[in-house]
Amino acid sequence: QVFSQHCPFLMGPIECLADTAVTPDTDIQVTLSIFELASAAGIPCEVDPALVTALAGHRTEGVSPEEDYKVSCLLLVFVAVSLPLLAADPASLYNPELDG
């Protein structure tokens, strides 16, 4: 908001690019580049480019089923440990509209 007030000549083209240039027919690399630019400018995007980059770097090809099982068990432990802490936090609340 501050950036668009101080530099509207810069934010306008970025917002326009993010709104109009991204279509289902657009190349995925071009789409990710546009979302990365928009995200860096503070514009909310449909896809988080940092998450896409992190997931792209983590290939699951060649991983054994045992390793997948260990990761899923660790995820369940993480949820089991985090849930009581989040439930005890007074700032945490459940919003039925968001299912979370």
Sequence and secondary structure as in RCSB ss.txt:
>XXXX:A:sequence
QVFSQHCPFLMGPIECLADTAVTPDTDIQVTLSIFELASAAGIPCEVDPALVTALAGHRTEGVSPEEDYKVSCLL
LVFVAVSLPLLAADPASLYNPELDG
>XXXX:A:secstr
 HHHHH HHHHHHHHHHHHHS  TTS HHHHHHHHHHHHHTT   SS HHHHHHHHHS  TT  HHHHHHHHHHH
HHHHHHHHHHHHH TT    TTTT 
